[in-house]
Amino acid sequence: MSDDWPHDPDGEEGSEGRRKYGHAVLAKKIDEEEDFPLSAEEYVADYGDHPVRISHEQVVSVEEIFEHVDAEEFEDFVEFHRTLGAAMRENGYWFYEGAEQFVDA
């Protein structure tokens, strides 16, 4: 884990004392009503160096997750969730057990 994060990944600006992991941390950074359509490039420019706790042992940057996202823009919150969730699952950043039941085969 890097010591160069702009804030503690488990602090109030990060994962709220470890109550929020991965996908929830990414979604918390945007306003569903005001931020769409949302540019992936601008999101990474604003938050790329922010830490995202993936599991109790792993913290990665927002930028590292977005390296696996092909979309340049998200039209709405649902598209953001689906795209980021798929990228995280496909690249080992999703450890939620049972997630596959919510994903189309």
PENORQUI-V110205 format. One record per residue. N is the residue number from 1. SS is DSSP state (H for helix, E for strand, L for the rest). PSI is psi as a letter, one per 40 degrees, with the letter a starting at -180 (NA if undefined). Layout:
N_SS_PSI ; N_SS_PSI
This chain:
1_L_i ; 2_L_i ; 3_L_e ; 4_L_e ; 5_L_i ; 6_L_e ; 7_L_i ; 8_L_h ; 9_L_e ; 10_L_e ; 11_L_a ; 12_L_d ; 13_L_e ; 14_L_b ; 15_L_f ; 16_L_f ; 17_L_f ; 18_L_e ; 19_L_d ; 20_L_h ; 21_L_i ; 22_H_b ; 23_H_d ; 24_H_d ; 25_H_d ; 26_H_d ; 27_H_d ; 28_H_e ; 29_L_e ; 30_L_i ; 31_L_h ; 32_L_d ; 33_L_d ; 34_L_e ; 35_L_e ; 36_L_i ; 37_L_i ; 38_E_h ; 39_E_h ; 40_H_d ; 41_H_d ; 42_H_d ; 43_H_d ; 44_H_d ; 45_H_d ; 46_H_d ; 47_H_e ; 48_L_d ; 49_L_e ; 50_L_i ; 51_E_i ; 52_E_h ; 53_E_h ; 54_L_d ; 55_L_a ; 56_L_e ; 57_L_e ; 58_L_h ; 59_E_h ; 60_E_i ; 61_E_i ; 62_H_d ; 63_H_d ; 64_H_d ; 65_H_d ; 66_H_e ; 67_L_e ; 68_L_e ; 69_L_h ; 70_L_d ; 71_L_h ; 72_L_d ; 73_E_i ; 74_E_h ; 75_L_d ; 76_L_i ; 77_H_d ; 78_H_d ; 79_H_d ; 80_H_d ; 81_H_d ; 82_H_d ; 83_H_d ; 84_H_d ; 85_H_d ; 86_H_d ; 87_H_d ; 88_H_d ; 89_H_d ; 90_H_e ; 91_L_e ; 92_L_f ; 93_L_e ; 94_L_h ; 95_L_e ; 96_L_h ; 97_L_h ; 98_L_e ; 99_H_d ; 100_H_d ; 101_H_e ; 102_H_e ; 103_L_h ; 104_L_h ; 105_L_NA
